[in-house]
Amino acid sequence: MSDQLKWFKSSYSDSEGGNCVEVALSTAVHVRDSKMPAGPRLRVTASAWAAFVSVVGGPAV
């Protein structure tokens, strides 16, 4: 399944590929470090991701 995921990162990420978080959406939200695409990944429910983004992103997200 993870090989079929379409990963994306924020447009605010630098173009040099450093310090970026990538996210893929399916029935859950998958998160990984762009510097280590084959490394560990975090998988959370869509509702958990929405709660996380609302807390860390504030009203601008």
C-alpha positions in Angstrom: 0.0 0.0 0.0 2.7 2.5 0.9 4.3 2.2 -2.5 1.1 3.4 -4.1 0.8 6.5 -1.9 1.2 9.9 -3.5 3.4 12.0 -1.2 3.4 15.8 -1.1 4.9 18.5 1.0 4.2 22.1 1.8 4.8 24.8 -0.7 6.7 26.5 2.1 9.3 23.7 2.1 12.7 24.7 0.7 13.7 23.5 -2.8 16.9 21.9 -1.4 15.0 19.0 0.2 16.0 19.6 3.7 13.8 19.5 6.9 10.6 18.7 5.1 7.6 16.6 6.2 5.7 14.7 3.5 2.1 13.7 3.8 0.1 11.1 1.8 -3.6 10.7 2.0 -5.6 7.4 1.8 -8.0 5.9 4.3 -5.5 7.4 6.8 -2.9 10.1 6.8 0.7 9.0 6.4 3.6 11.2 7.4 7.3 10.8 6.7 10.6 12.7 6.6 11.4 13.7 3.1 15.2 13.1 3.7 14.4 9.4 4.6 11.6 8.3 2.3 12.2 4.6 3.1 12.5 5.3 6.8 9.8 5.2 9.5 6.4 6.5 8.8 3.6 7.7 11.0 0.0 6.7 10.2 -2.9 8.5 11.9 -6.6 8.8 11.3 -8.0 11.7 9.3 -9.7 13.1 12.5 -6.4 12.9 14.5 -4.6 14.7 11.7 -7.3 17.4 11.6 -7.0 17.9 15.3 -3.2 18.1 15.1 -3.3 20.6 12.3 -5.8 22.8 14.1 -3.6 23.0 17.2 -0.2 23.5 15.5 -1.5 25.6 12.6 -3.8 28.0 14.4 -6.4 29.9 12.6 -4.4 30.5 9.4 -4.5 26.8 8.4 
